[in-house]
C-alpha cells in the first residue's frame, strides 16, 4: 500500500507515483511535488 507523502516545500499532498524524491548525503530524504 503506497504511503501518503507531503511536499517538504509547499506542504501539499503528493499522489503516489508522482513527485520527486532527493536523498541527501546524510541519508535524509526530501520530497517535492513538482520541479517548479
Phi and psi restraints in degrees (range 20) as a CNS / XPLOR table:
assign (resid 1 and name C) (resid 2 and name N)
       (resid 2 and name CA) (resid 2 and name C) 1.0 -67.5 20.0 2
assign (resid 2 and name N) (resid 2 and name CA)
       (resid 2 and name C) (resid 3 and name N) 1.0 146.6 20.0 2
assign (resid 2 and name C) (resid 3 and name N)
       (resid 3 and name CA) (resid 3 and name C) 1.0 -90.8 20.0 2
assign (resid 3 and name N) (resid 3 and name CA)
       (resid 3 and name C) (resid 4 and name N) 1.0 148.1 20.0 2
assign (resid 3 and name C) (resid 4 and name N)
       (resid 4 and name CA) (resid 4 and name C) 1.0 -80.1 20.0 2
assign (resid 4 and name N) (resid 4 and name CA)
       (resid 4 and name C) (resid 5 and name N) 1.0 130.6 20.0 2
assign (resid 4 and name C) (resid 5 and name N)
       (resid 5 and name CA) (resid 5 and name C) 1.0 -120.8 20.0 2
assign (resid 5 and name N) (resid 5 and name CA)
       (resid 5 and name C) (resid 6 and name N) 1.0 157.0 20.0 2
assign (resid 5 and name C) (resid 6 and name N)
       (resid 6 and name CA) (resid 6 and name C) 1.0 -122.4 20.0 2
assign (resid 6 and name N) (resid 6 and name CA)
       (resid 6 and name C) (resid 7 and name N) 1.0 143.6 20.0 2
assign (resid 6 and name C) (resid 7 and name N)
       (resid 7 and name CA) (resid 7 and name C) 1.0 -65.3 20.0 2
assign (resid 7 and name N) (resid 7 and name CA)
       (resid 7 and name C) (resid 8 and name N) 1.0 133.6 20.0 2
assign (resid 7 and name C) (resid 8 and name N)
       (resid 8 and name CA) (resid 8 and name C) 1.0 -76.5 20.0 2
assign (resid 8 and name N) (resid 8 and name CA)
       (resid 8 and name C) (resid 9 and name N) 1.0 -12.0 20.0 2
assign (resid 8 and name C) (resid 9 and name N)
       (resid 9 and name CA) (resid 9 and name C) 1.0 -95.6 20.0 2
assign (resid 9 and name N) (resid 9 and name CA)
       (resid 9 and name C) (resid 10 and name N) 1.0 -52.0 20.0 2
assign (resid 9 and name C) (resid 10 and name N)
       (resid 10 and name CA) (resid 10 and name C) 1.0 -112.4 20.0 2
assign (resid 10 and name N) (resid 10 and name CA)
       (resid 10 and name C) (resid 11 and name N) 1.0 -1.8 20.0 2
assign (resid 10 and name C) (resid 11 and name N)
       (resid 11 and name CA) (resid 11 and name C) 1.0 65.5 20.0 2
assign (resid 11 and name N) (resid 11 and name CA)
       (resid 11 and name C) (resid 12 and name N) 1.0 15.7 20.0 2
assign (resid 11 and name C) (resid 12 and name N)
       (resid 12 and name CA) (resid 12 and name C) 1.0 -82.6 20.0 2
assign (resid 12 and name N) (resid 12 and name CA)
       (resid 12 and name C) (resid 13 and name N) 1.0 158.9 20.0 2
assign (resid 12 and name C) (resid 13 and name N)
       (resid 13 and name CA) (resid 13 and name C) 1.0 -76.1 20.0 2
assign (resid 13 and name N) (resid 13 and name CA)
       (resid 13 and name C) (resid 14 and name N) 1.0 137.2 20.0 2
assign (resid 13 and name C) (resid 14 and name N)
       (resid 14 and name CA) (resid 14 and name C) 1.0 -104.2 20.0 2
assign (resid 14 and name N) (resid 14 and name CA)
       (resid 14 and name C) (resid 15 and name N) 1.0 125.8 20.0 2
assign (resid 14 and name C) (resid 15 and name N)
       (resid 15 and name CA) (resid 15 and name C) 1.0 -73.9 20.0 2
assign (resid 15 and name N) (resid 15 and name CA)
       (resid 15 and name C) (resid 16 and name N) 1.0 148.8 20.0 2
assign (resid 15 and name C) (resid 16 and name N)
       (resid 16 and name CA) (resid 16 and name C) 1.0 -59.5 20.0 2
assign (resid 16 and name N) (resid 16 and name CA)
       (resid 16 and name C) (resid 17 and name N) 1.0 136.1 20.0 2
assign (resid 16 and name C) (resid 17 and name N)
       (resid 17 and name CA) (resid 17 and name C) 1.0 88.8 20.0 2
assign (resid 17 and name N) (resid 17 and name CA)
       (resid 17 and name C) (resid 18 and name N) 1.0 -0.8 20.0 2
assign (resid 17 and name C) (resid 18 and name N)
       (resid 18 and name CA) (resid 18 and name C) 1.0 -123.0 20.0 2
assign (resid 18 and name N) (resid 18 and name CA)
       (resid 18 and name C) (resid 19 and name N) 1.0 170.6 20.0 2
assign (resid 18 and name C) (resid 19 and name N)
       (resid 19 and name CA) (resid 19 and name C) 1.0 88.9 20.0 2
assign (resid 19 and name N) (resid 19 and name CA)
       (resid 19 and name C) (resid 20 and name N) 1.0 179.5 20.0 2
assign (resid 19 and name C) (resid 20 and name N)
       (resid 20 and name CA) (resid 20 and name C) 1.0 -129.7 20.0 2
assign (resid 20 and name N) (resid 20 and name CA)
       (resid 20 and name C) (resid 21 and name N) 1.0 137.6 20.0 2
assign (resid 20 and name C) (resid 21 and name N)
       (resid 21 and name CA) (resid 21 and name C) 1.0 -118.0 20.0 2
assign (resid 21 and name N) (resid 21 and name CA)
       (resid 21 and name C) (resid 22 and name N) 1.0 127.9 20.0 2
assign (resid 21 and name C) (resid 22 and name N)
       (resid 22 and name CA) (resid 22 and name C) 1.0 -111.4 20.0 2
assign (resid 22 and name N) (resid 22 and name CA)
       (resid 22 and name C) (resid 23 and name N) 1.0 142.6 20.0 2
assign (resid 22 and name C) (resid 23 and name N)
       (resid 23 and name CA) (resid 23 and name C) 1.0 -114.9 20.0 2
assign (resid 23 and name N) (resid 23 and name CA)
       (resid 23 and name C) (resid 24 and name N) 1.0 121.9 20.0 2
assign (resid 23 and name C) (resid 24 and name N)
       (resid 24 and name CA) (resid 24 and name C) 1.0 -78.3 20.0 2
assign (resid 24 and name N) (resid 24 and name CA)
       (resid 24 and name C) (resid 25 and name N) 1.0 167.5 20.0 2
assign (resid 24 and name C) (resid 25 and name N)
       (resid 25 and name CA) (resid 25 and name C) 1.0 -67.0 20.0 2
assign (resid 25 and name N) (resid 25 and name CA)
       (resid 25 and name C) (resid 26 and name N) 1.0 -21.7 20.0 2
assign (resid 25 and name C) (resid 26 and name N)
       (resid 26 and name CA) (resid 26 and name C) 1.0 -87.2 20.0 2
assign (resid 26 and name N) (resid 26 and name CA)
       (resid 26 and name C) (resid 27 and name N) 1.0 1.2 20.0 2
assign (resid 26 and name C) (resid 27 and name N)
       (resid 27 and name CA) (resid 27 and name C) 1.0 97.8 20.0 2
assign (resid 27 and name N) (resid 27 and name CA)
       (resid 27 and name C) (resid 28 and name N) 1.0 -6.0 20.0 2
assign (resid 27 and name C) (resid 28 and name N)
       (resid 28 and name CA) (resid 28 and name C) 1.0 -79.0 20.0 2
assign (resid 28 and name N) (resid 28 and name CA)
       (resid 28 and name C) (resid 29 and name N) 1.0 147.9 20.0 2
assign (resid 28 and name C) (resid 29 and name N)
       (resid 29 and name CA) (resid 29 and name C) 1.0 -107.1 20.0 2
assign (resid 29 and name N) (resid 29 and name CA)
       (resid 29 and name C) (resid 30 and name N) 1.0 144.0 20.0 2
assign (resid 29 and name C) (resid 30 and name N)
       (resid 30 and name CA) (resid 30 and name C) 1.0 -124.9 20.0 2
assign (resid 30 and name N) (resid 30 and name CA)
       (resid 30 and name C) (resid 31 and name N) 1.0 129.2 20.0 2
assign (resid 30 and name C) (resid 31 and name N)
       (resid 31 and name CA) (resid 31 and name C) 1.0 -111.8 20.0 2
assign (resid 31 and name N) (resid 31 and name CA)
       (resid 31 and name C) (resid 32 and name N) 1.0 134.3 20.0 2
assign (resid 31 and name C) (resid 32 and name N)
       (resid 32 and name CA) (resid 32 and name C) 1.0 -125.1 20.0 2
assign (resid 32 and name N) (resid 32 and name CA)
       (resid 32 and name C) (resid 33 and name N) 1.0 144.0 20.0 2
assign (resid 32 and name C) (resid 33 and name N)
       (resid 33 and name CA) (resid 33 and name C) 1.0 -80.5 20.0 2
assign (resid 33 and name N) (resid 33 and name CA)
       (resid 33 and name C) (resid 34 and name N) 1.0 -26.9 20.0 2
assign (resid 33 and name C) (resid 34 and name N)
       (resid 34 and name CA) (resid 34 and name C) 1.0 -152.4 20.0 2
assign (resid 34 and name N) (resid 34 and name CA)
       (resid 34 and name C) (resid 35 and name N) 1.0 172.9 20.0 2
assign (resid 34 and name C) (resid 35 and name N)
       (resid 35 and name CA) (resid 35 and name C) 1.0 -91.3 20.0 2
assign (resid 35 and name N) (resid 35 and name CA)
       (resid 35 and name C) (resid 36 and name N) 1.0 -1.0 20.0 2
